[in-house]
Amino acid sequence: MWVVTCVLFFYYYFSKKKNRRQKFIIKLLIVPSFLLLLWYILIAPTPWTRYVWPAMIIVMILFSVLLDDLIKMVFFLNNKTRIIFTVVLMIFIGTSIFLIFDWNKFCFQFNITEDKLSLWDKYRFERGTVGSPPLPIFNLKDQKEIVEKFSFYVSTEDKVFYHGWFLVAELSPLVNKVFFPLQRYLKNDVERLYKRHKNFLILGPYQLTNQNWKIVDNKYISLIVAKLCSKIVFTNKSYMLCELPAI
């Protein structure tokens, strides 16, 4: 990215005759991108890719314009030179595609397997940076199961709580239910004494799955269930719904 940014700057700034206004616009586009890349590499507290997206977008736009200029240059060459240039360019692009791209990262089918999702999650932290996909891809089958059971076990008056900072935020809009922090249940006797509704605890993929994104140990679930749950209503590989005791 550094090399591309420098090449773009020298190409657009020195290759063509430009007035002061055009040069100012070039500086306005490229210099901030270069500074943002510098900040991202040397100063940024976390290597999240989204921090550098603005610079990447500007650089990609300018790089596309550069390719367009190179293609236009071909039309001013004679036929023999144009053919040679086209063949060399095609060989270069084809070789780059086969050497640079890791084809194991791609999925050429509509049904994405669990192994492919695990592989993508592994590549998210390649070279110490957080790449794409930016978040884990949770199991769709498990999500469909919990959504179906939610409508069966949890009524509109019932309340659902999450433990700690595990918000299980991806499930809340799917079941059309607001999840509350567990401390509200533990500290508010009204929530427990109110008999007209039930209280549930929801646990999610960051707590249950055996994938790379699980961030609690194996004893966590058994301790939570023994300490808080009166009974387990539903569980699968990604989600657990248990009923909290009413006092």
Buried (B, 14 or more C-beta within 10 A) or exposed (E): BEEBBEEBBEBBBEEEEBEEEEEEEBEEBBEEBBEBBBEBEEEEEEBBBEBBEEBBEBBEEBBEEBEEEEEEEEEEEEEEEBEEBEEEEEEEEEEEEEEEEEEEEEEEEEEEEEEBBBEBBEBBEEEEEBBEEEEBBBBEEBBEBBBEBBEEBBEEEBBBBBBEEBBBEEBBEEBEBEBBBBEEBEEEEEBBEBEEBBBBBBBBBBBBBEBEEBEBEEEBBEEBBEEBBBEEBBBBBBBBBBBBEEE
